[in-house]
Every structure is written in C-alpha cells, then in structure tokens.
Amino acid sequence: MNPTSTTRTISPELLRLAALHGVGTSYEDFAGRPVEVGESAVVSALAALGVDASAPAAVEQALLEAEAAPWRRLIPPSVLVRGRSGEVVTHAPEGVDVVLQVELEDGTRQDLPVGEVTGRRDGRERRVAALVGLPLGWPRLRATAGSESAESVLVVAPGRIELPDGLDRAWGWMVQLYSLRSAGSWAMGDYGDLRTVVDRAAADGAGVVLVNPLHAETPVLPLAASPYSPSSRRFRSAVSLRIPAVPEYAAAPEDVRSAVDALRPDAEPDRIPRDPVWRAKLAALELLWPAHREQVLQSWREAQGRPLEEFALFCALAEEHGVPWQSWPEDLRRPDGPGIASARERLAGRVAFWCWVQ
C-alpha cells in the first residue's frame, strides 16, 4: 500500500465504502503522526475483498450493495460480545417473528427475547436482541424466522484482563529467546535458556516473561528470518530445541553422544545466524532418531491427532519440494489434495520423524 500524508483526495463515497468493508483509510505512524492512506491503496484493498471501486459509478453500485447486504441476512455470521454484554441485529421478513437461541459451549441452551421493530427496508424488518450475562467463550447463536434459518458464532470476550488475585501491578522481562545464549545452548538461545530465565525471574518476584513468537518454522534452509511468518502457530519452533535435553540424547551410547556433541556450532560474537544452528540441530536429531521412544511417540501422535499429522507431512513435503509450498505439484498444495494420501504413505518415515521432533 502507498500511504501518504498529503491532503486527502478520497471521495466521501469511497470513504464510506471502505468503512463498510472494514478497510482502514488512516493510521498513526511510529511518532504518533496521522497518516492518510492514498486512494489507489484503498481501491486495491477493496479489490482484494472482491469489491470494485475503480470508478465513481462502481463505487456507487458497491455502496448500494454493501448497504443492502445486511438486510438480506437473518443474523451476522459472527458477533463480538465484549464485557459479557452486547447485542445482535436481526433482519427478517415483515410480519415474521424471529426466534433466537444461544447454545453455550457446555451444550446448554438459552432462548433470547427479541425487541420491537426498529426499521424496515425492502420487505424486511430490523430487530435487536440483547446479549447479556453470557460466559466467556465461543457459544453459537441460532436464528429462525419462518422458513429462514441461520447460525452465528458469538465471541464473548472480557472487557479487560484482570491481574491475578493479590497483584495490583506486575513487573517482568521482555526477551528475545535467540539472544539468551548460555554455556549450555548451541550458538543461540533455546528452551533450556528460557526455563532458566523463567525460573530466576519467578524467584525474584517477577509476574511475567514476554518472549518473541516461538511458532514452528518450515524446517528447510534458509529458515525464514522473521518469527512472525511461521508455518504453524499451533506447533513449536524446532530450532529452539536444546539437544542435550532430548531424552534420546541421555539414553544414547557414548559414541552417539560424542557425535552429537561434535556438531555443536561455534557462537559468533556479534551475530546470531539461525541456519548454521538448524543445520547442526537437524543433523543431531537425525542421529538420535533411530533410538526414539516408540510408545511415547505413538501416544503423542494419538493425542495430537490430525493437526500434528498434517503439519509433519507438510515438513516432509517441504524437504522434498522446497519452499514456497505454492511451487509444489498441484495435487499436493492442499491437505485434501488428490496426491496427499499416496504422499503420506510414501513419506511415512519422515512424517513420524517430524512428529517426534515436535
């Protein structure tokens, strides 16, 4: 996008269209200065959402569609309830009663009273129902109006996050894990170092330790430089493993431990490159893999289920086809692709390995 701080030239109609689709048209920069987004950037953002705003006539037509769209829906697809109270707007055919019911996460259900008509358009009526006293979580809202029915996800969030009992204020450390190098880590900070920091911070009375994201990377060199571009936010970074803490290392014969120890890279004094660390750790894991604990691994795979299996297969396919995944054969680019079943069978050994690494 091409932001600009010059005088705004965006028309009021385009501003309204952007607002209806949740497209921002201004922001504050790092110094707190207001910055207006250029018209071409707003048009491009709307185009990415499937909205044509390339000309005034197109904007006018898109506005009509955006303003009419909510009236065609019985209820929105999702509703945010902040502080355990909120409301949901319904749009039903004129003269037809709306029946609303909330199903909580524990399976219990509550009927919701619907208010009086507050507006009419194109043969439909707007009513509002209050959402009060719902427990935090992700309940579902179901609506029926004559032959129409719809379902919505409720996001019930707290108005604010309170500190634990007994704490008025808390202090702590913000750290980048890779920079927490110690005598026990391999050229960059690892989970062992994180444990040390957490334990010592807690002993000093700290209430929090904030770290950079530790999500799983694509385990193919070169590793992505940013922890904010992971391959999975459900699984963890393997480059942060402490190899000598892996149980298979402790159980390995002396010659295997010596071979693993010999892989340890030297730490650079002023840089923390990730690729040499991952190259060494992957080689070490390959040495330890033949002695993996089969029963423990099997239990882990059963507990994690399909998400782990899919991520492990992704890792195996990345080893075979490289990155990005968009360059893979067409039949392997989706978890339900036609080539996935045969790939899972062919790469079963590597899938098991990547499950073990997790």
PyMOL commands that set and color helices and strands:
alter all, ss='L'
color gray80, all
select helices_A, chain A and resi 12-20+39-48+56-72+177-179+191-203+243-245+247-251+254-261+274-291+294-304+306-321+325-327+330-332+340-346+348-357
alter helices_A, ss='H'
color red, helices_A
select strands_A, chain A and resi 3-4+26-28+34-37+78-82+85-93+99-103+109-112+117-121+124-132+140-145+148-157+172-175+208-211+215-216+232-236
alter strands_A, ss='S'
color yellow, strands_A
deselect
rebuild
show_as cartoon
